[in-house]
Amino acid sequence: MLKIANTMSGKKEPFHPARNRNVGMYVCGVTVYDRCHLGHARSAIVFDLIRRYLKYKKYQVRYVKNFTDVDDKIIQRANREGKPWTEIVERYIAAYAEDMKRLGVESADREPRATQYIPDMIRLIKKLIKEGFAYSVNGDVYYQVEKFKGYGKLSKRKSDQSLAGARVEPDERKKNPLDFALWKAAKPGEPSWESPWGPGRPGWHIECSAMSMKLLGKSFDIHGGGMDLIFPHHENEIAQSEGATGEKFARYWVHNGFVNVNQEKMSKSLGNFFTIQEIFEKYKEIGYSQTVTAEILRYFLLSTHYRSPIDFSDQSLDQAKLALNKFYIMFQKLGEKGVKGSADAGLSRSLKTFKTGFTKAMDDDFNTAEAIAELQKLRNEVNNNITLGISKKIATNVERTFLSYGKILGLFQIPLKIWQFEVPVKATAKSLYEALASVTAGTKTPYESRLSEDFEKEINQLVAAREEARKKKNWAEADRIRGELARKGVILEDRPDGTTRVRR
């Protein structure tokens, strides 16, 4: 049975959707004023993985992820650039779509923009005023926190702790410093909409309450986001939504952990703040295709449990690349001709054991670290059995198993040839991390030119020349060619049957 760690209870709880096999899931998206960073990448991949696994478990998932398209940061950027705020919004929604495509993250079923639901927000605010949870002051509307008895139940904060941790905007008109804006009166030069309280725009928190309830109902199953959203954003969403409806807002609250960079919190001020675009562009410079980069990032991010913090560094990505390479070497072995033997029965049992172990790991709060460990264990058993000998039938079954279960994680979906010939060996820069750091410093890091279009042809010609030298027993020439291939990052493995395995 699937269990999910619920932030509300602080425990792992059996997953029981409100509507049988139909799951409603809402995840807080991005404010579109800049390119997405690694933290956004982690959240996107985590909830993409959760949706994939729920579908694997035969649930019907309705997944909603929003865009905040009106906000102080958007307005400030528009003013700095001298552009309409709508132009900023369109630019960064397009950039977000590009980043998600790069990461292999599937689009949500609905991706609403806040400005499309302002009438719904106004109706919700009117309801909160009517129920005594909100009050208006000179065109602004505030939520009165002390009126909601359950305030702090998600974050486990008391009033004094809430005040210390909140981004409180000073305003003498508030009845309590913790009261937060539902509607903001219009300011000169800012976008605004008509309302019963005069022209203005919605507060940040009311957006998600209105959109989620409009698209998923008053109560739905999973509400997700990064841990930084627990307070005040999600706490305020609960107060607004439950204050208006009197019903439980979300059944399960799911939050992913932070991304650190070289053991320091990711921060622009520290110069270690990298966007998804920067990572893909730098990997492109050293020869990685988009699909290869995405798989390396997914493997890295999923190798740690989603609730735990994860440290980003060039070494961690190198380790992810090397770990993936071991799987692709195994795929190459499985696809070689003439594989036969007597180890099928044992490997068939290993496949059954793996499927049980993988499902058990994922049922335990989407434990991808344990699921990947099960994949690694099966890989080792496959390699051992290949040495003993397996039939083509079981080899095909093994490959299908890895592809099928890997798809849940978004792994092992790259054709072998692309992986072998588009993963570079080294770059002239000391490390990828230094290369990325050069972006924020405004400098350019030199890279060795990578694989040309004729690289594979060149390698095949050298391998054929070596085979010819071996046939003529010209061992010196064969060794010379092996050395030349090694310098190009190509490894040759001569097998007992006289054939040669070629890999990067």
N, C-alpha and C positions, 0 to 999 in steps of 0.2 A: 504493500500500500504506500502511495506517495505521501510523504510528510513534508511540510513547509515550515521553516522558521518564521514565526509571526512576530514582528517587532512589537505589536500591541501586547501580546502575552509574554513575550520573551522566551517562548518555548517552541519546540517543533510540534506541529499539530497535524493530525490526519487531514488530508485535503478532501473536503466535501463541498462541491459547488452548490450554489443555491438552486440551480435549475438542472439537476441531473447531470448530463454530460456536456452541457453548454456552459462555457467559461467566459465571463467578462473580465478583461484585464485593461487597466488604464495605467500608463507610465508617463510621468512628467517629462516633457521634451525640453528643447533648448530655447533660450531667448536669442533671437536671430539678429545679433549685432556684430558677430565676429565668426571666424572659422572655429570649428569644433576642435577640442583638444583630446588628449589621451583619456582623461576622465570620462568624457562623453563617449569615447570609443568603447570603454569598458562597460558602461551602462547599456549602450546599444547592443553589444554582443551578448551580455548576460541575459537581457530580456528577449533577445532573438532566440537564444538557446532555450530559455524557459518555454517560449511558445512552441518551438520545434519539439521539445520533449512532451509537452501536453498533447500535441497532435499525434505523436508516436503512441501515446497512451489512449488514443481514440477519443480525445475530447474535441468538441467543436469550439474553437477559440475565436472570440471577437476581440481584437486587439486595437486599442486606441492610444495614440501617442500625439501630443499636441505641440503646437508652436506658439510661443509667446511673441506676438508680432506688434505689440505696443508696450513700451517700457522706457524708463528714464535713459537707460544705456543706448537704446536705439535712437532716441531723440538727440542725445548728446553726440553720437557719432554722425548723425545727419547734419547737425549744426557745425561740427568740426570740418566736415567735407563740403559743406555748402550744397548738400543734395537733399531732395525730398525724402522724408522718412520712409515712404513706400518703396523707394528705390533701394534703400539699405535692406529692407525686409526681403525684397525679391532676390537681391544678390545673395544673401546668406541662406535663404531657403534653398536656392539652387546649389549653393556650396555644400549644404547639408546632404542633399540628395546625392551629390557627387561622392562625398565621403562615405556614405552608407553603401553605395554601389561598390566602391573600392573595398570596403570591409566585408562584402558579401552578406550584408544585413538586409533581410527582406523588409519591404515597406509594411507599415502597420495597415490594418484594414481600413482605419480612418485616421487621418492626420489633420485634425481641425486647427484652424487659426483662431486665436482669441477674438479678433475683430469681427469674425463671422457670427459670433454668439453674444454680442452685446445686448440685444433685446432679452435674451435668456438671463443674462447677469442682472439686468435691471429688474426683471420680475422676481429673481431670487432675493435681491436686496430689499425690494418692497415687502416681500414676505418676512424677512428678518426684522424689519422695522415694525411691522404689524405684530409679530410675536414677541416684541420687546427685547430683541437681541442686538438691535442697532439703533443709532440715532444720527440725525443730520445736523450739521453746523455750517451755516454760510456756504452751502454748495458742496461741502464734503460730507461723506457718510462714514461712520466708524462702527466697527463691531465692538460691543461691550463685553469684554472677556469675562468679567466676574459673573455675568448672567448665565454663562454655560458652566454647569457644575463639574463637567468632566474635563475641563481644560487642563492639559498636561498629562493626560492618561497615556498618550503614545510615547512621548519623550521622557515620561516619568519625572517631570520637573514640577517643583512647587513654584508659587508666585514669585518669590524672591530670586530663585534660580532662573526663572523665565525672563525676568527683567534683566538679569546679568548677561544672559545669552542672546537676547533679542537685539535686532537692529532697530532700535526704537527711534522714531522720528519725533523730536521735541515739538509739542504743540499744546499750548495752555488750554485749548478748547477741549481736549480729551478729558473724559471722566476718570481715566486710569492710564498711566503711561504705556501699559501693555495693549491698550485698544489699538486696533489696526484698521487701515483704510480699506473700505469696500468700494468707494467711489471718490475720485479726486476732482475737485473743481478745476475748470480749464484755466490755463496760464497762457499769456500772450505767446503766439508762435508755436504752440503745441497742438497736436491733433485732438479733436474733441467730438463728442456725440451728445445729442440732446437727451435729457433725462428729466424726471420729476423734480430734481434738485438743481436743475440748471445744466448748462453744457459742461462736459468733463469727460473723464475716461475711467475705466475700471482699475481697481487695485489688482496686484498680482495674484493674490490668493483666491479671489472670487472666480477668476477665470477657470481654474481647474475644477472647482465645484460645479460650476454651471455646465461646462462641456462634458464632464464625465457623467453627470446625472442625465443630461439630455441624450447622450449616445448609448449609455449602458443601463440607465434606470437609477432610481433613488438609492438602491443598494446593489453592489456587484461584488465579484469574488476577490480579485487581486488588484492592489494599488501598489505601484512600484516607483523606484527612483534611487538616487544616490543617498548615502547616509547623511549628507549635508542638508538634505531636504526634510529630515525628520522634524526639526524645529528651526524656524517657526512655520515653514510652509505647510507641511502635512498636518501639523497640529491645528493650524488655522483652518485648513480645509475641513477637518472633522468638525470643528466648532460651527462653521458656517452651515455645512450640509446637514448635520444632525440637529442643529438648532432649527433649521427650516422644516425638516421632514419628521423629526422624532424617531427616525429609524437608523439602524446601524449603517454607516456609510460604506465601508469596505470590510470584507470578512478576513482578509489576509493582507498584512502590510509587509512588503518585501523590499529590502534595501541593500544595495551593493556597496562594497568597501572602497576606500580611496586608492588612488595611484600615487606612489611616491617616486621620485627620480633620484637614483643613487643615494637612497636612504634619507632623502630630504623631501619634505612636502613640495609637490609641484607648485611653482609660483613664478609669476612673471618677474617679480622683484629679485628672485634668485637667479634669473637667467636660465632656468631649467624647464621652461614652459613650452612644450612642443605641440603643434597642431598635427592633426591626422595628415593634412596635406604635406607638411614638412617631412614627415616620416616616409610617406610614399615617394615624394620627389627625391629624397636622398637615396633611398633604396634603388630607385630607378637609375640614378647616376652610377651606382656600382653594379648595375646589370640585372637587377631583379625585376621580373614582370609584376604587374599589379596583383595577379592571382597568387603568386608565390608570396609576396609581401603580406597579403591579407591572411594567408594560411599561417605564416609564422607568427603574426600578431595574435591571431585567434588561439593558437596553441599556447603561446606565452600567457595570455590573459586567462585561459580556461585551466591552466595547470595549477592555479591557486583557487581555493574555494571562493565563490563570489562575495561572501560576507567579510573575508579577510583582506587586510591591506596588501597591496602588491608593489614591489619595487621594480621600476623600469630602469634598465641600463643596457648598454651595448652587449655586455656579457650575458644578460638574461635572454636577449634575442638570439645571440649566437647559440646558446644552449637549446633554445627552441628549434632553431634551424637544424642543429645536429641530431636532435631527437627525432624530428620529422624525417630526416635523411635515412635513419635506420629503418623506418617503415617503408620508404620508397625503394630502398635496396632489397627489402624482403619482397615487395611487389615484383621487382625485376626478376628475382629468383623464381617466384611462382609462375611467371610467364615464360620461362625458358622451355624450349622443346626437349623432349626426351626424358622428362622427369617421371620416374616410376619407382615403385618400391612397395614396402609392406608395412608402413607406419600409419596407414589410414585409420584403423580402428582407434588407436590412441588419440589421434588428432581430432577425430569426430567427437570423442568424449570431451576433449579440451574445448571445443567449440561450444558445447552445451554448457560446460562450467562457466565459460566466459560470458555467455548471454545472461546467465543467472547473476553473475557478479556485477556486470555492467548495469543491469536493471536495478539491482539492490543499491548500488552506489548512487544512481540518479534518483531513485525513490527517496533517498536520504537527503532531502533538501537540495536536490540538484548538485550533488557532490561530484563535480567534473574532475577534480584532482584524483579521486579514487577511480572514476570511470576511465581516465587516461592510464592509470596504473594497471587496470585490468587489460587494456589494450596492449600495454607494454609487455605484460606477462604472457599474453597470447602470442605476441610477436616472437618472444624468445622461444616458446614451445614450438612454434611453426618452424623457426630456423633450425632447431634441433632435429625436428622430424624430417625436414628437407634433406638434411645430411644422411638420415637413415633411408630416405626414399619415400615419396608419396605419389599417388596417381594424379593424372590431370583433372579427374573429376573432383577429388578432394581439394586440389589446388584452386580450382575455380570456385568451390564452395567457400574456401577460406577468404579468397579475394572479395567475393560478394559480401561476406560478413563484415569485413573491414570497411568496405564502401558504404554499406547500409548503416552500420552503427556510427561510422565516422560522419555521415551526413547529418546526424542529429547534432553533432558538435560543430559541423561546418568544416570538417577535416577530410583529407585523403581524396579530394575531388579533382585534383589536378592530373592531367595525363602524364604518364611517367616520363615521356620524352621532354615535355616542357620543364618538369622538375629537374631532370638530369642536366639539361643544357641551358637553363636560365638561372641557375643558382651559382653565383660567382664564388671564387675561392678566396680572393683577398683584394683589398683596395690600398692605395698608397697612403690614405689617411690612417692615423693611428687607431682610430675607432669610429664606429658609427656615432657614438655619443658626442665625440668631438666635432664630427661633421655637422650634427644637428645644432650643437652649440654655436657653430660658426654662422648659422642662419640668423640667430638672435643678435649676434655681434656685428652683423652686416658684412662679414668677410666670406670669401669663397674658398672652400676646401678642394684641393686638386684630387682628382680620381683617375686611376688607370682606365683607359678605354676598355669597355667590356666586350662581350661576345658579339662578333659580327654575324651577318646573315649567313656567311659561308663557313661558320665555325664547325657545325656538325659535319658538313661535307669534308672539311679538312681533317677532322678526327677520323672519319671513316676511311679516308685514303691512307692515313698513317697506320691504322689498325690493319688494313689489308696488306700494306707493305711489310709490316712486321710478320704477319702470317706467312707471307711468301718467303721471307727470310728464314723463318722457322722450318718451313718445308725443305729449304735448301741447306738446312743445318748451319746457316750463317748466324751463329749465336751472337757474335759481336755486333752485327747490324741490328739484330732483334733487340738486344739490350740498349743500343743507342736510341732506337725508336721509342722503347719503353720509357727511357729517361726523358726524351723530348715531350712525350705525352704527359708524364708526371709534372713537368714544368708548366704545362698548360692546365694542370688541375685534373687530369684524367687518370684513373687508376685501372690497371689491367689485372684480372684474376684468372690465371690459367687453371682450368678444371681438369680432373682426372680423365674425362672422356675426350680430351684433346681440344675442346672448344675454349673460347676466352670470353669472360664477362667483362664488359666495359662500363664503367660508371664514373661519375664525377666525385 
